[in-house]
Amino acid sequence: MPGGISHHAKDILFKSLSALYQNQALDVYGLHGLPRIKALLPTEFPSVRADERRADTVFLLEDDSILLLEYESNDRFLDNHLKYLDYACRILHTYYQQEKRIHPVRIVVIYTSDVTSAREQLDAGDVLLSSKAVLLGEFNGDAIFHAIEEKVHNGEPLTPEETMKLILVPLMHTRFDRQTMIEKTIELAKTIDDEPKQLHIIAGVLTATDKFIDRSYAEKVKEWIKVNKVFRLLVEELEQEREEMLKKVMQEKEQAIKQTEKRKAIEIAKNLLDVLPIHEIAKRTGLTVAEVADLAKEMDNHQTPSS
């Protein structure tokens, strides 16, 4: 969100979104037949260029394919799909570097009510890029919002599908302008008794409307999030995870240093085997007498020709 949420706050929202989307179907987007969501993935991928770009939302699906979910309010098909091609290449490269395998990439473009039709294929000869278009202008945002608003006011819990629909309402066809619907949706979310659900919905709205939300209102939402109890718990959980990760990294670094020192000691011991007795070599290198003895035996075996 432009100038709105800090890097640390984005990490918390990402963690909250992960809990929201885990094991969810994508039917709410009109995407029937796709595997369920397995995890929400980071949206920033390294690049050799300075103009690092960030995808809107990236999911790992249950079949281990990766879903790139983009939100657009314009019909600049060529510009947008060249951008998606760039994202797809970065995603493929990133996970190939990490896992040495290729994850199939799916591209879905969620178009706001500003767009009434969309192309789904970029044909560039041997390079063919396909996407699936979801036109939110075909959804009645007013009716969806009203139905969910009644449930919230009556204290009824929202289903996962209703939760995801509420997140998308500001991008649907409504009688209000988009910023008004963003504010109405977030303010409604604040009245939900379930605090984790509150944060899930607000995090989802901030993500889905990242390209459209008013900066000053985003700042107000950021301040409200900071006093949210669930947010504070997620901060503590994230800090604990980071401490554990740092501890693990330090342990691995220490182990690597020990292994390096051990290899150096072994090389020194090899050079001293013809010069000094075993116990003296052990004393000078820090190896045990047994280790030096085994090393001497190993070298003798290599030097003795087989009959």
C-alpha positions in Angstrom: 0.0 0.0 0.0 1.6 3.3 -1.0 3.1 4.9 2.0 0.5 3.1 4.3 1.7 0.0 6.0 5.3 -0.5 7.1 7.4 -3.6 6.1 6.9 -5.1 9.6 3.1 -4.5 9.5 3.0 -6.1 6.1 4.6 -9.2 7.5 1.8 -9.4 10.2 -0.9 -8.8 7.6 0.7 -11.5 5.4 0.6 -13.9 8.4 -3.0 -13.1 9.0 -3.9 -13.6 5.3 -2.1 -17.0 5.4 -4.5 -18.1 8.1 -7.5 -16.8 6.1 -6.7 -18.4 2.8 -5.4 -21.8 4.1 -7.4 -24.7 2.7 -9.9 -22.3 1.0 -11.5 -23.0 -2.4 -11.4 -20.4 -5.1 -15.0 -20.7 -6.1 -15.8 -17.2 -4.7 -13.7 -15.8 -7.5 -15.8 -17.8 -10.0 -12.8 -20.1 -10.4 -14.4 -23.5 -10.2 -12.3 -26.7 -10.6 -9.0 -25.2 -9.3 -7.2 -27.0 -6.5 -7.7 -25.6 -3.0 -5.2 -23.1 -1.5 -2.3 -24.7 0.3 -0.4 -21.6 1.3 0.0 -17.9 0.7 3.4 -17.2 -0.8 5.6 -14.1 -0.6 4.9 -11.6 -3.4 8.4 -10.1 -3.7 10.8 -11.8 -6.0 14.5 -10.9 -6.6 15.5 -9.4 -10.0 18.7 -8.6 -11.7 17.1 -5.2 -12.5 16.7 -2.3 -10.1 13.0 -1.9 -10.7 11.9 -4.7 -8.4 8.2 -5.4 -8.8 5.7 -7.0 -6.4 2.9 -9.2 -7.5 -0.5 -8.7 -5.8 -1.2 -12.1 -4.3 0.6 -15.4 -4.9 -0.8 -18.8 -3.7 0.6 -22.3 -3.6 -2.2 -24.7 -4.5 -2.7 -28.3 -3.3 -1.4 -29.7 -6.6 1.9 -27.7 -6.0 1.0 -25.3 -8.8 1.4 -21.5 -8.1 -1.5 -19.1 -8.6 -0.6 -15.5 -9.5 -3.7 -13.5 -8.6 -3.7 -9.9 -9.9 -6.1 -7.0 -9.4 -6.7 -4.5 -12.3 -9.0 -1.6 -12.9 -7.9 -1.0 -16.5 -8.0 -2.9 -19.8 -4.4 -2.3 -20.8 -4.1 -5.9 -21.8 -0.7 -5.9 -23.4 1.1 -3.8 -20.7 -0.5 -5.9 -17.9 0.3 -9.3 -19.5 3.9 -8.3 -20.2 4.0 -7.5 -16.5 2.5 -10.9 -15.6 5.1 -12.6 -17.9 7.8 -10.9 -15.9 6.3 -12.0 -12.6 5.9 -15.6 -13.9 9.6 -15.7 -15.0 10.7 -14.4 -11.5 8.5 -16.9 -9.7 9.8 -19.8 -11.9 13.4 -18.8 -11.3 13.0 -18.2 -7.6 11.5 -21.6 -6.8 13.7 -23.4 -9.3 16.7 -22.0 -7.4 15.3 -23.1 -4.1 13.9 -26.5 -5.1 15.5 -27.4 -8.4 12.1 -28.1 -10.0 9.5 -26.2 -12.0 6.1 -25.3 -10.5 3.3 -24.8 -13.0 2.1 -21.2 -12.9 -1.5 -20.2 -13.2 -2.5 -16.5 -13.8 -5.9 -15.1 -12.7 -6.7 -11.4 -13.2 -9.5 -10.0 -11.0 -10.9 -7.0 -12.9 -12.7 -4.3 -10.9 -16.1 -3.0 -12.0 -14.4 -0.5 -14.3 -13.6 -3.2 -16.8 -16.5 -4.9 -18.7 -14.6 -7.2 -20.9 -11.1 -8.7 -21.1 -8.8 -10.8 -23.3 -7.3 -13.9 -21.8 -4.4 -14.8 -24.1 -1.2 -13.1 -25.3 0.2 -14.7 -28.4 3.8 -13.8 -29.1 4.8 -16.6 -31.4 6.6 -19.3 -29.5 5.7 -17.5 -26.2 2.1 -17.9 -25.3 0.7 -16.4 -22.1 -2.8 -17.4 -20.9 -4.8 -15.9 -18.1 -8.2 -16.4 -16.5 -10.3 -13.2 -16.3 -12.8 -12.6 -13.4 -15.0 -9.6 -14.0 -16.2 -8.2 -10.6 -18.5 -5.8 -12.5 -20.8 -8.8 -12.9 -21.2 -9.2 -9.1 -23.9 -7.2 -7.3 -21.7 -5.7 -4.5 -24.6 -3.8 -2.9 -26.6 -7.0 -2.4 -23.6 -9.0 -1.2 -22.6 -6.2 1.3 -26.2 -5.8 2.6 -26.6 -9.6 3.2 -23.2 -9.8 5.0 -23.9 -6.6 7.0 -27.2 -8.1 8.3 -25.4 -11.2 9.5 -22.7 -9.2 11.2 -25.3 -6.9 13.0 -27.2 -10.0 14.1 -24.0 -11.5 15.5 -24.0 -14.4 13.1 -20.6 -15.9 12.1 -19.5 -15.5 8.5 -18.7 -18.5 6.3 -15.3 -18.6 4.6 -17.0 -17.8 1.3 -18.8 -14.7 2.8 -15.5 -13.5 4.3 -13.8 -13.6 1.0 -16.7 -12.0 -0.8 -16.7 -9.1 1.7 -13.0 -8.6 1.0 -13.9 -8.2 -2.7 -17.0 -6.0 -2.3 -15.1 -2.7 -2.9 -14.0 -3.9 -6.3 -17.5 -5.0 -7.3 -20.3 -3.1 -9.0 -22.0 -0.9 -6.4 -23.8 2.4 -6.2 -20.9 3.9 -4.1 -17.4 5.0 -5.3 -14.6 2.6 -4.6 -13.0 4.5 -1.7 -16.4 4.7 0.1 -16.9 1.0 -0.3 -13.4 0.3 1.1 -14.2 2.4 4.1 -17.7 0.8 4.6 -16.1 -2.7 4.3 -13.3 -2.0 6.8 -15.7 -0.2 9.3 -18.0 -3.2 9.1 -15.1 -5.6 9.7 -14.3 -3.6 12.9 -17.7 -4.5 14.3 -17.2 -8.2 14.0 -16.9 -9.9 17.4 -14.3 -12.4 16.2 -11.0 -10.4 16.4 -8.9 -12.7 14.2 -11.7 -12.5 11.6 -11.6 -8.7 11.9 -7.9 -8.7 11.1 -8.2 -11.3 8.3 -10.8 -9.2 6.5 -9.0 -5.9 6.9 -5.7 -7.5 5.7 -7.6 -8.9 2.7 -9.2 -5.6 1.8 -5.8 -3.8 2.1 -4.2 -6.4 -0.2 -7.1 -6.4 -2.8 -7.3 -2.6 -2.9 -3.6 -1.9 -2.6 -3.6 -0.1 -5.9 -6.7 2.0 -5.2 -6.9 2.9 -1.5 -6.6 6.5 -0.4 -3.2 7.0 1.4 -4.5 9.1 4.3 -7.2 6.5 5.0 -4.6 3.8 4.8 -2.7 5.6 7.6 -5.7 5.6 9.8 -6.3 1.9 9.2 -2.6 1.3 10.1 -3.0 3.0 13.4 -6.1 1.0 14.2 -4.4 -2.2 13.4 -1.5 -1.4 15.8 -3.9 -1.4 18.8 -5.6 -4.6 17.7 -5.0 -7.4 20.2 -4.6 -10.1 17.6 -2.2 -8.0 15.7 0.0 -7.6 18.9 -0.1 -11.4 19.4 0.9 -11.9 15.8 3.8 -9.5 16.3 5.0 -11.5 19.3 4.6 -14.7 17.3 6.5 -13.3 14.4 9.3 -12.0 16.6 9.6 -15.5 18.2 9.8 -17.1 14.8 12.5 -14.6 13.8 14.4 -15.3 17.0 14.2 -19.0 16.4 15.3 -18.5 12.8 18.2 -16.4 13.9 19.2 -19.0 16.4 19.1 -21.7 13.8 21.2 -19.6 11.4 23.7 -18.9 14.1 23.9 -22.6 15.0 24.4 -23.6 11.4 27.1 -20.9 11.1 28.8 -22.2 14.2 28.6 -25.7 12.9 30.1 -24.7 9.5 33.0 -22.9 11.3 33.6 -26.1 13.4 33.6 -28.2 10.3 36.0 -25.9 8.5 38.3 -25.9 11.5 38.1 -29.7 11.7 39.1 -30.0 8.0 42.0 -27.7 8.6 43.1 -29.7 11.6 42.9 -32.9 9.6 45.0 -31.4 6.8 47.6 -30.3 9.3 47.6 -33.7 11.0 48.2 -35.4 7.6 51.3 -33.2 7.0 52.6 -34.1 10.5 52.1 -37.8 10.5 55.5 -38.5 9.0 57.2 -36.0 11.4 55.6 -36.3 14.9 54.1 -39.1 17.1 50.4 -39.4 17.2 49.9 -38.0 20.7 51.9 -34.9 19.8 49.9 -34.3 16.6 46.6 -34.7 18.6 47.9 -32.1 21.1 48.8 -29.6 18.4 45.7 -29.9 16.2 43.0 -30.4 18.8 42.0 -33.8 17.3 41.7 -36.8 19.6 44.4 -39.5 19.7 41.9 -41.9 18.3 41.1 -39.6 15.4 44.8 -39.1 14.5 45.3 -42.9 14.8 42.4 -43.5 12.4 43.8 -40.9 10.0 47.2 -42.6 10.1 45.6 -46.0 9.4 43.6 -44.5 6.5 46.7 -43.0 4.9 48.6 -46.3 5.3 45.8 -48.1 3.6 45.9 -45.7 0.7 49.7 -45.9 0.4 49.9 -49.8 0.6 49.6 -51.3 -2.9 47.0 -54.1 -3.2 48.5 -57.6 -3.9 
